[in-house]
Amino acid sequence: MRISYYRERPEQEPEVVTVSEAKRLLKTKGGEAWTEHYERDGGLFDVTPILLTGNNSKFKYNRHL
C-alpha cells in the first residue's frame, strides 16, 4: 500500500493527497511531498520523495505490496 502526503510548512500537519495533486501543490505553493510504502502486514518499509520531474511510480525495490 502507498500513501502520499503533502505539507506546505514544517509546522503544518501533512495532508493525504494523490501524487498528481502533490505535484500540482508543489508547483504552485512549494513545500514538501512524499510517499510512504507499507508492507501487507502494515509495517512501513520505505519513504520516497515526490519530485516535480520524472515518474514517481517507479520503485527502487522489487517487492510485492
Secondary structure, DSSP 8 states (H G I E B T S, - for coil): -EEEEEESSTTS--EEE-HHHHHHHHHHH--EEEEEEE-TTS-EEEEEE--SSS-TT--SS----
